[in-house]
Amino acid sequence: MTGRSPLSSRLLCGAAGVAGLFCVMELAGRSGLIDPIVFPLASTVVSRAAALAADGEFLADVASTLGAWAAGLLIAVLVAVPTGFLLGTLPRVEAALRPVLEFLRPIPSVALIPLALLLFSDRFDMKVAVIVYAAWWPVLINTMYGLKDVDPLAKETLRSFGFGRMAVLWRVSLPSTAPFIATGVRLAAAIALILAISAELLAGGASGIGTFIIEAGGSPDALEYIIAATIWAGIIGVVSNSLFTLAERRLFHWHLARTGGTR
């Protein structure tokens, strides 16, 4: 008899948790414990969410949000990884820039949205800018952390055979750091989605999930649509995280085996 894999077990537990929460909320509403006027029934919200899946206007808003999310995340990775390697391999450069990084890192990314509004007239560019800033940090930090985990013996072995710094970086440091970079990208993806929707909520715009939520606030069934759109935002986040996790497991199974991880 074969047992379930850890991933299957987590999926089953997650599904059971969601189903349990749905039942509790539905019973609370129908029993009068929660006033349906204050908070709609769970079945009503799920029905609205299902209807949104076939709503062309909402799907266009989702595509707009995902477009900014993907662009910002890609730029953040392309900038953060080389910067992480630069700081991780040149201690003097890292020491010189550390005060600046430590000053910038605690600044909430959402707090920069008003500044981004002043700097970028185009709403899409503004969203991408704040996403890049927010998503840059986990990729940068994980890249630098991964470089510290590289086996020094492997680097010295290549140097003893006459390989230069760039060759050692390409053949040893990059492969060893790749799993840490992948983890940083996965974390950055969630942060990027949060910033994309937050920017739409705070700054508005022509389209986006956040814009849909703002406009839904003026409809007769405002709360139902707002919660339904929020549920879809959560589903997108879960799917994104699951895909990145699956990619990590497939590409870097050797790293998980070495560390004993079971993501």
N, C-alpha and C positions, 0 to 999 in steps of 0.2 A: 504494500500500500504506500503510495507516494503522497507526501504532504504538499500543501499549497506553497507556492513561492511567497517570499515576503511581500513582493509587489502586489500579487493577487490578494493577499490577506489585507493589505492596506486599502486596496480599492474596495473590497467588500465591506470593511469597517467604515470607510468613508461614505459609501452608499447607504449603509444602515444608519449612520449618523444623520445624513440629510433627510432620509425618509422619516426617521424619528422626530426630527425638528419640524418637518412638515405636518405630521400627525398632531403634535403637541399644539402648534399654532392654529391648526384648523379646529381642533377641539376647544381651544381657549376662545376662539371667536364664536363658534356655534353655541357654546354654553353660556355666553354672555360675560365671561371673565374679562375679555377684551372687547371693547365696543368696536364693531366693524366699521363704524363711521370714523373712529380715530385711527384704527389700523385695519386695513381690508383683510378678508379671509385669505388664507394661504392658497386655496383653490382658485380664487379670483385672480390673485397675483400671477400664479402659474399660467392661467388662461391668457392673461394679458401678455406675458412673456412669450408664450407660444405664438400669439398673434403677431408680435413684433418680428418674429423670425421670418414672416412672409410680407412684412411691410417694406416696400422699396425705399421709402424715405429714411427709415431707421437703418436699413442695411447700408445706404449711402453714408449715413453718419458714422456707422461702425467702420466702413472702409476709410473714411477720412481720418478717424482716430488711429487706426492701424497703420495708415500711411505715414503719419507723423511719428508714431511709435517705432516703426521699422527704420525710418531714415535717421532718427535721433540715436537709436541703439547702434546702428551700423557706424555712424560717425564717431560715437563714443568709443567703440571697440577699436576702430582704426587709429584713434588718437591715443587712447589709454594704454594699449599694449606696447607700442614703441616707447612711450614715455616711461612705462614701468620697467622695461628693459634698460633704458638709459639710466634711470635712477638706481636700479638694482645692481647694475654692473659698474657704475662710477660712484663710489662712496662720497667723493668730494662734491660732486654735483648734487647728490641726494642731501648732503649736509647743508649745502648752500640754499636749497629750495625747501627744505623741511619747514622752516618757520612760515613761509608763505602757504604751504599746503596745510599746516596745522591751523592757520588763521582762516582759510577758506572752507575747510572740511566741515566745521560745525554750523555753517550758515545754512539754514533751511532752504531747500531749493524752491519751495513754494513762495518764500519771501522775495525771491528774485523775479517773480512774474511781473510785478509793476515796472521794474527796471527794464525787463525784456520788452514790455509794451512800448516803452519810450524809445528803445533802440531799434526795434523792428516794426515797421508799419504793416507788414504782411503777417496775418495771424498764424499761418502755417509755419513761417520762418521763426516766429516767436515760440511756438510750441516745440519745434525742433531744438531751438537754442537751450531752453530750460531742460529738455530731456537729455541733451548731451551733457550738460553740467551735472545733472543728478546721476545719470547712468555711468558717468566717467569714473566715479570714485570706487565702486566695488570692483570694477575691472582692473583699475590701477593698483589697488591695494592687494588684490589676489595675485596679480602678476609679480609684484615685488615680493610677496610672501612665498610664492612658488620658486622664485630664484634662490631664496635662502634655503630651500629644501633640496636643491640640486646636490647630488653626491660629489663632494670635492675630489674624491679618488678618481672618478670617471673623467673629470676635467683635467686633472694632472696626468692621467694616462694618455689622453690625446695630445696634451702639450709635449709630453716626452717623445712622442712620435713626430714632432715637428709641426703640428697643426697650430694655426694662428688663432687669435682671439675670436674672429668672426666665425671660423670653422667650428671652434668649441661651442660658441653660442648657438650655431645652427644645428649641430649634431647632438649636443648634450643638453644645453640649457633649455632650448625651445621645446623639445619633446618632453622633458621632465616638468616643465612649467605648464604645458598645455592643459592638463586636468584642472589646475588651479584657475587658469584663465577661463575655462569652460564654466566652472562654478561661479566665477565673477560675472560672466555674461548672463547666466541664469538668474542671478540675483538682480542684476541690472535690468533685465527684461521686466521684472515685476515693478521695479521702481519707475521705469520709463512709462509703463502703462498708467501708473498712479499720477505721474506728472502730466501726461497727455490729457487725461480727463480733468485734472485739477485746473490746468491752464484754460481749458474750454469753459469750465464752470466760472472761473474768476474773470476771464478776459472776453468770453463770448466768442463769436465768430460765425461764419456762414454755415458750418457743419461740424459734426462730431458728437460723440455720445454725451459729453457734458452740455453741449448746445441743445441737444434733444431734451435732456433733463430740465434745462432752464425753460424751454418753450413748453414742455409738458406741464409745468407749474401753473399755466393759465388755462388748462383744460378742465372740464367738469370732473373727470376722473383722474385728477392730477396725481394723487398719492399712489394709485395703482400703477400708472405709467412710470412714475419715478422709481418705484421699487422694482418694477419689471426691468427697466433699463439698467438699474444697478445690479440686478441679478445677472444680466448678460455681461456686464463688465466683469463680474466675478467669475463667470464661466470662461470668458476669454483669458483671464489671468490663470485659472486652473489649467486650461488646455495648454497655454503657453509654457507654464512651468513643467507640465507633464512631458511635453515634447522635448524640452531642453534636458530634462532628467533622463529621458529615454536615450537621447543622443549621447549624453555623458556615459551612460552604462554601456552602450554599444561601442563607442570609440575608445573609451578608457577603462575597459573592464580589468585590464592588468593593474591599473592604479587602485581600483576598488579592492581587488584581490589582495594587493600588497598591504593596504591599510586596514583591511577587514571591514570596509564600509558596505552597507546594504541600503542604498538610496532607493 
